[in-house]
Amino acid sequence: MTALDIDAIREDLEAQRTRLVAQLGELGATPSGDLQADLNAGEGFADAAATTAERTERIGVVDTLKGQLDDVETALERIKEGSYGVCSNCGNPIAPERLEARPESTLCVTCKSRGF
């Protein structure tokens, strides 16, 4: 990838979005992160407890994937707006190496390390 090959970055982000949406679907969630209420609690208390534990774990994974999807969507929107590659906190350019490693980045390394 050259300094900032926006077309290649956009393609990568769109492919990443497709993968994340598919993963959410496999977990029974919509792209907005909502779970389908299809889990059966079974016949007894132990079944209900196992179902609750499984659902809790699934919610955690869905939340993580939804956060990643939100980051990808934000990066795609920034490409569309023309603000991609500019730190959303300080306004300085984001290093091309950072964007190559994490194309969904909206913060420069300095701002990210400061916790913005």
DSSP file (Angstrom, degrees, kcal/mol; ACC not computed):
  #  RESIDUE AA STRUCTURE BP1 BP2  ACC     N-H-->O    O-->H-N    N-H-->O    O-->H-N    TCO  KAPPA ALPHA  PHI   PSI    X-CA   Y-CA   Z-CA
    1    1 A M              0   0    0      0, 0.0    99,-0.1     0, 0.0     0, 0.0   0.000 360.0 360.0 360.0 134.2    0.0    0.0    0.0
    2    2 A T    >   -     0   0    0      1,-0.0     3,-0.7    94,-0.0     0, 0.0  -0.036 360.0 -63.9 -74.7-174.3    1.4    3.4   -0.9
    3    3 A A  T 3  S-     0   0    0      1,-0.3     2,-0.2     2,-0.0    -1,-0.0   0.883 124.9 -12.1 -40.3 -59.4    1.3    6.4    1.5
    4    4 A L  T 3   -     0   0    0     95,-0.0     2,-1.5    96,-0.0    -1,-0.3  -0.675  66.2-177.3-147.0  90.8   -2.5    6.5    1.5
    5    5 A D    <>  -     0   0    0     -3,-0.7     4,-2.4    -2,-0.2     3,-0.3  -0.690   8.6-176.5 -87.7  87.0   -4.1    4.3   -1.1
    6    6 A I  H  > S+     0   0    0     -2,-1.5     4,-3.0     1,-0.2     5,-0.2   0.844  77.9  55.1 -58.6 -38.0   -7.7    5.3   -0.2
    7    7 A D  H  > S+     0   0    0      2,-0.2     4,-2.3     1,-0.2    -1,-0.2   0.924 110.6  45.2 -63.1 -42.9   -9.3    2.9   -2.7
    8    8 A A  H  > S+     0   0    0     -3,-0.3     4,-2.3     2,-0.2    -2,-0.2   0.891 114.1  49.6 -66.7 -39.2   -7.4   -0.1   -1.2
    9    9 A I  H  X S+     0   0    0     -4,-2.4     4,-2.8     2,-0.2    -2,-0.2   0.928 110.5  50.0 -64.6 -44.6   -8.3    1.0    2.3
   10   10 A R  H  X S+     0   0    0     -4,-3.0     4,-2.7     1,-0.2     5,-0.2   0.925 111.2  48.9 -59.7 -45.2  -11.9    1.4    1.4
   11   11 A E  H  X S+     0   0    0     -4,-2.3     4,-2.3     2,-0.2    -1,-0.2   0.911 112.1  49.0 -60.9 -42.7  -12.0   -2.1   -0.2
   12   12 A D  H  X S+     0   0    0     -4,-2.3     4,-2.4     2,-0.2    -2,-0.2   0.922 112.7  47.4 -62.8 -44.6  -10.3   -3.5    2.9
   13   13 A L  H  X S+     0   0    0     -4,-2.8     4,-2.6     2,-0.2    -2,-0.2   0.890 111.3  50.8 -65.7 -39.4  -12.8   -1.8    5.2
   14   14 A E  H  X S+     0   0    0     -4,-2.7     4,-2.1     2,-0.2    -1,-0.2   0.889 111.5  48.0 -65.7 -38.3  -15.8   -2.9    3.1
   15   15 A A  H  X S+     0   0    0     -4,-2.3     4,-2.3     2,-0.2    -2,-0.2   0.895 111.6  50.5 -66.7 -39.5  -14.5   -6.5    3.2
   16   16 A Q  H  X S+     0   0    0     -4,-2.4     4,-2.5     2,-0.2    -2,-0.2   0.908 109.1  51.6 -64.2 -41.3  -14.0   -6.2    7.0
   17   17 A R  H  X S+     0   0    0     -4,-2.6     4,-2.5     1,-0.2     5,-0.2   0.922 108.9  50.6 -60.3 -44.8  -17.6   -4.9    7.3
   18   18 A T  H  X S+     0   0    0     -4,-2.1     4,-2.1     1,-0.2    -2,-0.2   0.916 111.4  48.1 -60.3 -44.4  -19.0   -7.8    5.3
   19   19 A R  H  X S+     0   0    0     -4,-2.3     4,-2.5     2,-0.2    -2,-0.2   0.915 112.1  49.0 -62.9 -43.4  -17.1  -10.3    7.6
   20   20 A L  H  X S+     0   0    0     -4,-2.5     4,-2.5     2,-0.2    -2,-0.2   0.911 110.7  49.5 -65.4 -42.4  -18.3   -8.6   10.8
   21   21 A V  H  X S+     0   0    0     -4,-2.5     4,-2.3     2,-0.2    -1,-0.2   0.904 112.1  49.5 -61.9 -41.1  -21.9   -8.6    9.6
   22   22 A A  H  X S+     0   0    0     -4,-2.1     4,-2.3    -5,-0.2    -2,-0.2   0.914 110.3  49.9 -64.3 -42.7  -21.6  -12.3    8.7
   23   23 A Q  H  X S+     0   0    0     -4,-2.5     4,-1.3     2,-0.2    -2,-0.2   0.911 110.1  50.3 -63.4 -41.7  -20.1  -13.1   12.1
   24   24 A L  H  <>S+     0   0    0     -4,-2.5     5,-2.9     1,-0.2     3,-0.4   0.924 110.1  51.0 -60.7 -43.0  -22.9  -11.2   13.9
   25   25 A G  H ><5S+     0   0    0     -4,-2.3     3,-1.6     1,-0.2    -2,-0.2   0.894 105.6  54.9 -60.9 -40.4  -25.4  -13.2   11.8
   26   26 A E  H 3<5S+     0   0    0     -4,-2.3    -1,-0.2     1,-0.3    -2,-0.2   0.799 107.5  51.1 -63.3 -28.1  -23.8  -16.5   12.8
   27   27 A L  T 3<5S-     0   0    0     -4,-1.3    -1,-0.3    -3,-0.4    -2,-0.2   0.398 123.8-105.9 -88.7   2.6  -24.2  -15.5   16.4
   28   28 A G  T < 5S+     0   0    0     -3,-1.6     8,-2.7     1,-0.3     2,-0.3   0.792  79.9 125.9  80.0  28.0  -27.9  -14.8   15.9
   29   29 A A  B   < -A   35   0A   0     -5,-2.9    -1,-0.3     6,-0.2     6,-0.2  -0.867  56.8-125.6-120.1 154.0  -27.5  -11.0   16.0
   30   30 A T    >   -     0   0    0      4,-2.4     3,-2.3    -2,-0.3    -3,-0.0  -0.433  39.1 -99.4 -84.0 166.5  -28.4   -8.2   13.6
   31   31 A P  T 3  S+     0   0    0      0, 0.0    -1,-0.1     0, 0.0    38,-0.0   0.735 125.5  61.3 -59.7 -20.6  -25.8   -5.7   12.4
   32   32 A S  T 3  S-     0   0    0      2,-0.1    34,-0.0     1,-0.0    -3,-0.0   0.504 122.1-108.5 -83.3  -2.5  -27.2   -3.3   15.1
   33   33 A G    <   +     0   0    0     -3,-2.3     2,-0.4     1,-0.3    33,-0.1   0.487  70.0 144.0  93.0   3.6  -26.1   -5.8   17.7
   34   34 A D        -     0   0    0     28,-0.0    -4,-2.4     1,-0.0    -1,-0.3  -0.623  43.3-136.3 -80.0 131.6  -29.6   -7.0   18.7
   35   35 A L  B     -A   29   0A   0     -2,-0.4     2,-0.3    -6,-0.2    -6,-0.2  -0.638  15.4-120.4 -85.4 143.0  -29.8  -10.7   19.5
   36   36 A Q        -     0   0    0     -8,-2.7     2,-1.8    -2,-0.3     3,-0.3  -0.629  22.7-125.9 -77.1 141.2  -32.7  -12.8   18.3
   37   37 A A  S    S+     0   0    0     -2,-0.3    -1,-0.1     1,-0.2    -9,-0.0  -0.504  70.8 120.7 -88.8  68.8  -34.7  -14.3   21.1
   38   38 A D        +     0   0    0     -2,-1.8     2,-0.3   -10,-0.1    -1,-0.2   0.344  31.7 117.7-115.0   5.9  -34.4  -17.9   19.9
   39   39 A L        -     0   0    0     -3,-0.3     2,-0.5     2,-0.0    12,-0.0  -0.599  53.7-145.4 -80.9 133.6  -32.7  -19.6   22.8
   40   40 A N        -     0   0    0     -2,-0.3     3,-0.1     1,-0.1    -2,-0.1  -0.848   2.9-150.9 -98.1 127.9  -34.6  -22.4   24.5
   41   41 A A        -     0   0    0     -2,-0.5     3,-0.2     1,-0.2    10,-0.2   0.515  35.9-141.5 -77.3  -4.1  -34.1  -22.6   28.3
   42   42 A G        -     0   0    0      1,-0.2    -1,-0.2     5,-0.1     3,-0.0  -0.318  34.3 -57.5  77.4-161.3  -34.8  -26.4   28.2
   43   43 A E  S    S+     0   0    0     -3,-0.1     2,-0.2    -2,-0.0    -1,-0.2   0.739 105.6  35.6 -97.4 -25.3  -36.7  -28.3   30.9
   44   44 A G  S  > S-     0   0    0     -3,-0.2     4,-2.2     1,-0.1     5,-0.2  -0.672  84.2 -95.1-130.0 179.7  -34.9  -27.7   34.1
   45   45 A F  H  > S+     0   0    0      1,-0.2     4,-2.5    -2,-0.2     5,-0.2   0.889 120.4  53.0 -60.5 -42.8  -32.9  -25.2   36.2
   46   46 A A  H  > S+     0   0    0      1,-0.2     4,-2.4     2,-0.2    -1,-0.2   0.894 109.0  49.9 -63.2 -39.5  -29.6  -26.5   35.0
   47   47 A D  H  > S+     0   0    0      2,-0.2     4,-2.5     1,-0.2    -1,-0.2   0.915 111.0  49.4 -63.5 -41.9  -30.7  -26.1   31.4
   48   48 A A  H  X S+     0   0    0     -4,-2.2     4,-2.5     2,-0.2    -2,-0.2   0.895 111.2  49.6 -64.3 -39.8  -31.8  -22.5   32.2
   49   49 A A  H  X S+     0   0    0     -4,-2.5     4,-2.3     2,-0.2    -1,-0.2   0.908 112.0  47.3 -66.2 -41.8  -28.5  -21.8   33.9
   50   50 A A  H  X S+     0   0    0     -4,-2.4     4,-2.5     2,-0.2    -2,-0.2   0.902 112.5  50.0 -65.6 -40.2  -26.5  -23.1   31.0
   51   51 A T  H  X S+     0   0    0     -4,-2.5     4,-2.6     2,-0.2    -2,-0.2   0.907 110.7  49.5 -64.4 -42.1  -28.6  -21.1   28.5
   52   52 A T  H  X S+     0   0    0     -4,-2.5     4,-2.4     2,-0.2    -2,-0.2   0.910 111.7  48.5 -63.5 -42.6  -28.1  -18.0   30.5
   53   53 A A  H  X S+     0   0    0     -4,-2.3     4,-2.2     2,-0.2    -2,-0.2   0.913 112.7  48.2 -63.6 -42.8  -24.3  -18.5   30.6
   54   54 A E  H  X S+     0   0    0     -4,-2.5     4,-2.6     1,-0.2    -2,-0.2   0.913 112.1  49.1 -63.9 -42.9  -24.2  -19.1   26.9
   55   55 A R  H  X S+     0   0    0     -4,-2.6     4,-2.6     2,-0.2    -2,-0.2   0.899 109.7  51.9 -64.4 -40.6  -26.3  -16.0   26.2
   56   56 A T  H  X S+     0   0    0     -4,-2.4     4,-1.8     2,-0.2    -1,-0.2   0.912 111.9  46.3 -62.1 -43.0  -24.1  -13.9   28.4
   57   57 A E  H  X S+     0   0    0     -4,-2.2     4,-2.0     2,-0.2    -2,-0.2   0.917 112.1  50.9 -65.1 -43.0  -21.0  -15.1   26.6
   58   58 A R  H  X S+     0   0    0     -4,-2.6     4,-2.8     1,-0.2    -2,-0.2   0.901 107.0  54.0 -61.6 -41.4  -22.7  -14.5   23.2
   59   59 A I  H  X S+     0   0    0     -4,-2.6     4,-2.7     1,-0.2    -1,-0.2   0.899 107.2  51.8 -60.5 -41.1  -23.7  -11.0   24.3
   60   60 A G  H  X S+     0   0    0     -4,-1.8     4,-1.9     2,-0.2    -1,-0.2   0.919 112.2  44.7 -61.8 -44.3  -20.0  -10.2   25.1
   61   61 A V  H  X S+     0   0    0     -4,-2.0     4,-2.6     2,-0.2    -2,-0.2   0.916 113.4  50.6 -66.7 -42.8  -18.9  -11.4   21.7
   62   62 A V  H  X S+     0   0    0     -4,-2.8     4,-2.9     1,-0.2    -2,-0.2   0.911 108.6  52.3 -61.6 -42.8  -21.7   -9.6   19.9
   63   63 A D  H  X S+     0   0    0     -4,-2.7     4,-2.1     2,-0.2    -1,-0.2   0.905 110.7  48.0 -60.1 -41.9  -20.8   -6.4   21.8
   64   64 A T  H  X S+     0   0    0     -4,-1.9     4,-2.1     2,-0.2    -2,-0.2   0.941 113.9  45.7 -63.7 -48.0  -17.1   -6.7   20.7
   65   65 A L  H  X S+     0   0    0     -4,-2.6     4,-2.6     1,-0.2    -2,-0.2   0.892 111.6  52.7 -63.2 -39.7  -18.1   -7.4   17.1
   66   66 A K  H  X S+     0   0    0     -4,-2.9     4,-2.6     2,-0.2    -1,-0.2   0.896 108.0  51.2 -63.7 -40.2  -20.6   -4.5   17.1
   67   67 A G  H  X S+     0   0    0     -4,-2.1     4,-2.1     2,-0.2    -1,-0.2   0.907 111.2  47.9 -61.9 -42.0  -17.9   -2.1   18.4
   68   68 A Q  H  X S+     0   0    0     -4,-2.1     4,-2.2     2,-0.2    -2,-0.2   0.908 111.3  50.5 -64.5 -42.1  -15.6   -3.2   15.6
   69   69 A L  H  X S+     0   0    0     -4,-2.6     4,-2.8     1,-0.2    -2,-0.2   0.907 108.6  52.1 -63.0 -42.0  -18.3   -2.8   13.0
   70   70 A D  H  X S+     0   0    0     -4,-2.6     4,-2.4     1,-0.2    -1,-0.2   0.915 109.2  50.3 -59.4 -43.0  -19.0    0.7   14.3
   71   71 A D  H  X S+     0   0    0     -4,-2.1     4,-2.2     2,-0.2    -2,-0.2   0.906 111.7  47.6 -62.0 -42.4  -15.3    1.6   14.0
   72   72 A V  H  X S+     0   0    0     -4,-2.2     4,-2.5     2,-0.2    -2,-0.2   0.924 111.7  50.0 -65.3 -44.8  -15.3    0.3   10.4
   73   73 A E  H  X S+     0   0    0     -4,-2.8     4,-2.2     1,-0.2    -2,-0.2   0.895 110.2  51.0 -61.1 -40.3  -18.5    2.2    9.5
   74   74 A T  H  X S+     0   0    0     -4,-2.4     4,-2.4     2,-0.2    -1,-0.2   0.920 110.0  49.4 -62.7 -44.2  -17.0    5.4   11.0
   75   75 A A  H  X S+     0   0    0     -4,-2.2     4,-2.0     2,-0.2    -2,-0.2   0.912 110.9  49.6 -62.8 -42.5  -13.8    5.0    8.9
   76   76 A L  H  X S+     0   0    0     -4,-2.5     4,-2.1     1,-0.2    -1,-0.2   0.893 111.1  49.8 -63.1 -39.4  -15.9    4.5    5.8
   77   77 A E  H  X S+     0   0    0     -4,-2.2     4,-2.4     2,-0.2    -2,-0.2   0.896 108.7  52.4 -65.4 -39.6  -17.9    7.6    6.6
   78   78 A R  H  X>S+     0   0    0     -4,-2.4     5,-1.9     2,-0.2     4,-1.5   0.862 107.8  52.1 -65.8 -35.0  -14.7    9.6    7.1
   79   79 A I  H  <5S+     0   0    0     -4,-2.0     3,-0.3     4,-0.2    -1,-0.2   0.944 110.5  48.1 -62.5 -46.5  -13.4    8.4    3.7
   80   80 A K  H  <5S+     0   0    0     -4,-2.1    -2,-0.2     1,-0.2    -1,-0.2   0.891 114.3  46.0 -60.7 -40.8  -16.7    9.6    2.2
   81   81 A E  H  <5S-     0   0    0     -4,-2.4    -1,-0.2    -5,-0.1    -2,-0.2   0.709 112.1-118.9 -75.1 -21.4  -16.4   13.0    4.0
   82   82 A G  T  <5S+     0   0    0     -4,-1.5    -3,-0.2    -3,-0.3    -4,-0.1   0.585  88.0 106.9  90.5  11.3  -12.8   13.4    3.1
   83   83 A S    > < +     0   0    0     -5,-1.9     3,-1.5    -6,-0.2    -4,-0.2   0.326  41.3 128.1-104.0   7.7  -11.6   13.5    6.7
   84   84 A Y  T 3   +     0   0    0     -6,-1.2     3,-0.1     1,-0.2    22,-0.1  -0.390  69.9  27.4 -65.0 138.3  -10.0   10.0    6.7
   85   85 A G  T 3  S+     0   0    0     20,-0.3     9,-3.1     1,-0.3     2,-0.5   0.477  96.2 107.9  89.8   3.1   -6.4   10.0    7.9
   86   86 A V  B <  S-B   93   0B   0     -3,-1.5    -1,-0.3     7,-0.3     6,-0.1  -0.957  78.7-110.1-114.5 130.7   -6.9   13.0   10.2
   87   87 A C     >  -     0   0    0      5,-3.4     4,-1.3    -2,-0.5    20,-0.2  -0.359  18.2-145.9 -60.2 128.6   -7.0   12.6   13.9
   88   88 A S  T  4 S+     0   0    0     18,-3.2    -1,-0.2     1,-0.1    19,-0.1   0.590  95.2  43.3 -74.0  -9.3  -10.5   13.3   15.2
   89   89 A N  T  4 S+     0   0    0     17,-0.3    -1,-0.1     3,-0.1    18,-0.1   0.870 130.2  13.6 -99.1 -54.6   -9.1   14.7   18.4
   90   90 A C  T  4 S-     0   0    0      2,-0.1    -2,-0.1     3,-0.0    17,-0.1   0.620  90.1-125.4-103.7 -14.4   -6.1   17.0   17.5
   91   91 A G     <  +     0   0    0     -4,-1.3    -3,-0.1     1,-0.3     3,-0.1   0.472  64.9 131.7  84.0   1.0   -6.6   17.3   13.7
   92   92 A N        -     0   0    0      1,-0.1    -5,-3.4    -6,-0.1    -1,-0.3  -0.474  67.6 -88.2 -81.4 158.3   -3.0   16.1   12.9
   93   93 A P  B     -B   86   0B   0      0, 0.0     2,-0.4     0, 0.0    -7,-0.3  -0.354  36.7-125.8 -63.7 144.6   -2.4   13.5   10.2
   94   94 A I        -     0   0    0     -9,-3.1    14,-0.1    14,-0.1     5,-0.1  -0.796  37.7-100.9 -88.3 133.3   -2.6    9.9   11.3
   95   95 A A    >>  -     0   0    0     -2,-0.4     4,-2.0     1,-0.1     3,-0.8  -0.276  22.5-130.5 -57.2 133.6    0.6    8.1   10.3
   96   96 A P  H 3> S+     0   0    0      0, 0.0     4,-2.2     0, 0.0     5,-0.2   0.833 108.5  59.1 -54.6 -33.5    0.1    5.9    7.2
   97   97 A E  H 3> S+     0   0    0      2,-0.2     4,-1.9     1,-0.2     5,-0.2   0.879 105.5  48.6 -64.1 -37.6    1.7    3.0    9.0
   98   98 A R  H <> S+     0   0    0     -3,-0.8     4,-3.4     2,-0.2    -1,-0.2   0.920 112.0  48.3 -67.2 -43.7   -1.0    3.2   11.7
   99   99 A L  H  < S+     0   0    0     -4,-2.0    -2,-0.2     1,-0.2    -1,-0.2   0.835 109.9  52.7 -67.4 -31.5   -3.7    3.3    9.1
  100  100 A E  H  < S+     0   0    0     -4,-2.2    -1,-0.2    -5,-0.2    -2,-0.2   0.909 116.5  38.9 -67.8 -41.0   -2.2    0.4    7.3
  101  101 A A  H  < S+     0   0    0     -4,-1.9    -2,-0.2     1,-0.3    -1,-0.2   0.882 137.3  16.7 -75.2 -39.3   -2.1   -1.7   10.5
  102  102 A R    ><  +     0   0    0     -4,-3.4     3,-2.4    -5,-0.2    -1,-0.3  -0.715  67.0 180.0-135.7  81.0   -5.5   -0.4   11.7
  103  103 A P  T 3  S+     0   0    0      0, 0.0   -18,-0.1     0, 0.0    -4,-0.1   0.690  80.5  62.8 -61.1 -17.0   -7.5    1.2    8.9
  104  104 A E  T 3  S+     0   0    0    -29,-0.0   -29,-0.1   -91,-0.0    -5,-0.1   0.414  76.1 128.1 -86.6   3.5  -10.4    2.0   11.2
  105  105 A S    <   +     0   0    0     -3,-2.4   -20,-0.3    -7,-0.2   -11,-0.1  -0.330  30.3 174.3 -63.1 136.5   -8.2    4.3   13.3
  106  106 A T        +     0   0    0      2,-0.1   -18,-3.2   -22,-0.1     2,-0.4   0.404  62.9  64.7-117.4  -4.9   -9.6    7.7   14.0
  107  107 A L  S    S-     0   0    0    -20,-0.2   -20,-0.1   -19,-0.1     2,-0.0  -0.922  79.6-121.4-120.8 145.2   -6.9    8.9   16.4
  108  108 A C     >  -     0   0    0     -2,-0.4     4,-2.6     1,-0.1     5,-0.2  -0.314  39.7-101.1 -71.3 167.3   -3.2    9.5   16.0
  109  109 A V  H  > S+     0   0    0      1,-0.2     4,-2.6     2,-0.2     5,-0.2   0.893 121.4  53.6 -59.7 -41.3   -0.9    7.4   18.2
  110  110 A T  H  > S+     0   0    0      2,-0.2     4,-1.2     1,-0.2    -1,-0.2   0.943 112.5  42.0 -60.9 -49.9   -0.3   10.4   20.5
  111  111 A C  H  4>S+     0   0    0      1,-0.2     5,-2.2     2,-0.2     4,-0.4   0.890 114.4  51.8 -66.8 -38.5   -4.0   11.0   21.2
  112  112 A K  H ><5S+     0   0    0     -4,-2.6     3,-1.3     1,-0.2    -1,-0.2   0.913 108.8  50.3 -63.5 -41.6   -4.7    7.2   21.5
  113  113 A S  H 3<5S+     0   0    0     -4,-2.6    -1,-0.2     1,-0.3    -2,-0.2   0.758 106.8  56.0 -69.6 -22.6   -1.9    6.8   24.0
  114  114 A R  T 3<5S-     0   0    0     -4,-1.2    -1,-0.3    -5,-0.2    -2,-0.2   0.488 119.9-111.3 -85.7  -3.8   -3.4    9.7   26.0
  115  115 A G  T < 5       0   0    0     -3,-1.3    -3,-0.2    -4,-0.4    -2,-0.1   0.706 360.0 360.0  86.1  21.2   -6.7    7.9   26.2
  116  116 A F      <       0   0    0     -5,-2.2    -4,-0.2     0, 0.0    -3,-0.1   0.484 360.0 360.0 -78.1 360.0   -8.8   10.2   23.9
